[in-house]
Amino acid sequence: MASETIWGFNLSEGNTNIEMKNTKKLGIWMDHSNAYLMELKNGAIVTDIVKSEFAQQDNGYDMKYHEKSYHNKEQQQQSDYYKKLRDSIRNYQEVVLFGPTDAKAELFNQLKGDHLFEKIKIEVEQSDQMNEDQRQTFVTEYFKRQNV
């Protein structure tokens, strides 16, 4: 029988040794344009960036005539952006979404309605604009608080 890990303990048949689980942790600072995916791994942070293709464009066209097409394109680009993030999150057990806009809540609402994410601990935190060092410090401190 294959070994099963639950709540940080190895419960394989006939094995009474307690084995700590190596939980994969991810912090995502995001807005509607960019997401900085920061994996906490052995005390270090590895960062990847996912960019949304959506960009406000106003090049003088009368948006009244192109509003529907523009809105559909915007919706598709946001959907693609969130799909990339969803695909990344599936590989982790603990995730914190943070940032200054509603993008984190929009993504969270998609995730909580999907059974593929029900075993992943996902939390949402409000934060301001941050530089790289501030984002990494936030993620490190957040997961330190979670392990206390």
Stockholm file with secondary structure:
# STOCKHOLM 1.0

chainA/1-148         MASETIWGFNLSEGNTNIEMKNTKKLGIWMDHSNAYLMELKNGAIVTDIVKSEFAQQDNGYDMKYHEKSYHNKEQQQQSDYYKKLRDSIRNYQEVVLFGPTDAKAELFNQLKGDHLFEKIKIEVEQSDQMNEDQRQTFVTEYFKRQNV
#=GR chainA/1-148 SS CCCCEETTEECCTTCCCCCCCCCCEEEEEECSSEEEEEEEETTEEEEEEEECSCCCCCSSCCHHHHHHHHHHHHHHHHHHHHHHHHHHHTTCSEEEEEESSTHHHHHHHHHHTCGGGTTSEEEEEECCCCCHHHHHHHHHHHHHHHTC
#=GC SS_cons         CCCCEETTEECCTTCCCCCCCCCCEEEEEECSSEEEEEEEETTEEEEEEEECSCCCCCSSCCHHHHHHHHHHHHHHHHHHHHHHHHHHHTTCSEEEEEESSTHHHHHHHHHHTCGGGTTSEEEEEECCCCCHHHHHHHHHHHHHHHTC
//
